[in-house]
Amino acid sequence: MLKLMQDVLVPLCSYLTHRQARSIGITFVDSSKLQVCQNLRILRHQVFEGVAKRGKRMMEWFYGFKLYLIIND
């Protein structure tokens, strides 16, 4: 997956820059967790070592990434 991310990063950034819309009103932001392992296995996890971080949702801690979604009118 890390190799694939390196190959796709530049085209994805280019596409998102091209599709970027001007914000003319209300913007809604939401986040979701992308948990890569259970909390008990954090110290043994090696796939995303140095990339993934501990995060907190409303009532729970997790180890992984946060995915943000921004929607405008």
ZIPEBEL-V652914 format. One record per residue. N is the residue number from 1. PHI is phi in radians with two decimals (* if undefined). BURIAL is + if it has 9 or more other ideal C-beta (glycine too) atoms within 8 Angstrom, else -. D_CENTER is the distance of its C-alpha to the mean C-alpha in Angstrom with 2 decimals. Layout:
BEGIN
N,PHI,BURIAL,D_CENTER
N,PHI,BURIAL,D_CENTER
END
This chain:
BEGIN
1,*,-,14.09
2,-1.12,-,13.91
3,-1.13,-,16.92
4,-1.13,-,15.55
5,-1.08,-,12.49
6,-1.15,-,15.23
7,-1.32,-,17.35
8,-1.75,-,14.98
9,-1.06,-,13.25
10,-1.16,-,16.39
11,-1.08,-,17.27
12,-1.15,-,13.89
13,-1.10,-,14.11
14,-1.11,-,17.72
15,-1.10,-,17.22
16,-1.15,-,14.81
17,-1.15,-,17.34
18,-1.15,-,20.15
19,-1.53,-,18.85
20,-1.17,-,18.12
21,-1.78,-,20.45
22,-1.37,-,22.46
23,-1.45,-,21.83
24,-2.12,-,25.25
25,-2.89,-,24.71
26,-1.37,-,22.50
27,-2.12,+,18.70
28,-1.85,-,16.73
29,-2.15,-,13.31
30,-2.43,-,11.55
31,-2.27,-,8.58
32,-2.40,-,8.01
33,-1.62,+,7.54
34,-2.07,-,6.90
35,-1.38,-,10.02
36,-1.70,+,11.41
37,-2.82,+,14.88
38,-1.27,-,17.25
39,-1.06,-,18.05
40,-1.21,-,21.45
41,-1.80,-,20.22
42,-1.03,+,17.96
43,-1.21,-,20.83
44,-1.66,-,21.56
45,-1.28,+,18.13
46,-2.14,-,18.25
47,-1.15,-,15.83
48,-1.87,-,12.81
49,-1.08,-,15.33
50,1.52,-,14.68
51,-1.86,-,11.00
52,-1.34,+,9.66
53,-2.38,-,10.88
54,-1.33,-,12.53
55,-2.41,+,11.27
56,-2.29,-,13.36
57,-1.67,-,13.43
58,-0.98,-,16.76
59,-2.25,-,18.91
60,-2.56,-,17.16
61,-1.69,-,15.51
62,-2.58,+,13.05
63,-2.09,+,11.94
64,2.81,+,8.53
65,-2.21,+,4.89
66,-1.94,+,4.17
67,-1.84,-,3.33
68,-1.82,-,6.29
69,-2.13,-,9.26
70,-2.09,-,12.31
71,-2.16,-,15.64
72,-1.98,+,18.92
73,-1.26,-,22.41
END
